[in-house]
Amino acid sequence: EGVDPGRVIIGHAHPHFMERELLLRALRSGVVLEADYMLQQYATKAPLGPFDRTLDGVAWAIRNGYRDQVLLSLDLCNKLGQQRYGGGGYTTLQDYVFPYLRAHGVTDEDIQHVMIDNPRRLLTIAAPRRFTRESPASP
């Protein structure tokens, strides 16, 4: 479609992070992968998904030079994830995710890059490109 893969963000990318071959194929294609919903903590303070396997893949990607292609979020979408209802709340990344990543070789500089620099770059609206029927990839 002529889209810059570096501007494509794949949310809910937990399966990608959990399977090294799939992760590497996606990263080599240039797309950005986001881990989000499965990182939430509910009333049991347990993650919704395979927390360790997901974050092992996130840490691997960051340590191996792909930190520009990683995003983290919570996708906190219902009250059960909020602290007042027993969940991890809006500080889940700081309380659970960042400590795990640090313990697996991710630096504070890397975390800042993933959490601040990447969203700033990726969510900045790019100038539209003109496409012609004859040459869909031309600017």
Residue pairs with C-beta under 8 A, 6 or more apart in sequence:
1 136
2 129
2 131
2 136
2 137
4 30
5 29
5 30
5 31
6 30
6 31
6 32
6 68
6 69
7 122
7 126
8 30
8 31
8 32
9 31
9 32
9 33
9 34
9 71
9 122
10 16
10 26
10 31
10 32
10 33
10 34
11 34
11 36
11 73
11 75
12 34
12 36
12 37
12 38
12 75
13 26
13 33
13 34
13 35
14 35
14 37
14 38
14 49
14 50
14 54
15 22
16 22
16 23
16 26
16 33
16 57
17 23
17 33
17 35
17 53
17 54
17 55
17 56
17 57
17 58
17 61
18 50
18 53
18 54
18 56
18 57
19 57
20 57
20 60
23 33
23 57
23 60
23 61
26 33
27 33
27 61
27 66
27 69
30 69
31 69
32 68
32 69
32 70
32 71
32 118
32 122
33 61
33 69
33 70
33 71
34 70
34 71
34 72
34 73
35 54
35 55
35 58
35 70
35 71
35 72
35 73
36 71
36 72
36 73
36 74
36 75
37 48
37 49
37 74
37 75
37 77
38 47
38 48
38 49
38 50
38 51
38 54
39 47
39 48
39 49
39 51
39 54
39 55
39 72
39 74
39 92
39 93
39 96
39 97
40 47
40 48
40 74
40 75
40 76
40 81
40 87
40 88
40 92
41 47
41 48
41 81
41 87
41 88
41 89
41 92
41 96
42 48
42 80
42 81
42 86
42 87
42 88
43 80
43 85
43 86
43 87
44 86
45 86
45 87
45 88
47 96
51 96
51 100
52 100
55 97
55 100
55 101
55 104
56 104
58 70
58 72
58 101
58 106
59 100
59 101
59 104
59 105
59 106
61 67
61 69
61 70
62 70
62 101
62 106
62 110
62 114
63 105
63 106
67 110
67 113
67 114
67 118
68 113
68 118
68 121
70 114
70 118
71 114
71 118
71 119
71 122
72 93
72 97
72 114
72 115
74 81
74 90
74 92
74 93
76 82
76 89
76 90
76 92
79 85
80 86
80 87
81 87
81 88
81 89
81 92
82 89
82 90
83 89
83 90
83 91
88 95
88 96
93 115
98 111
101 110
101 111
102 108
102 111
129 139
130 138
130 139
131 138
132 138
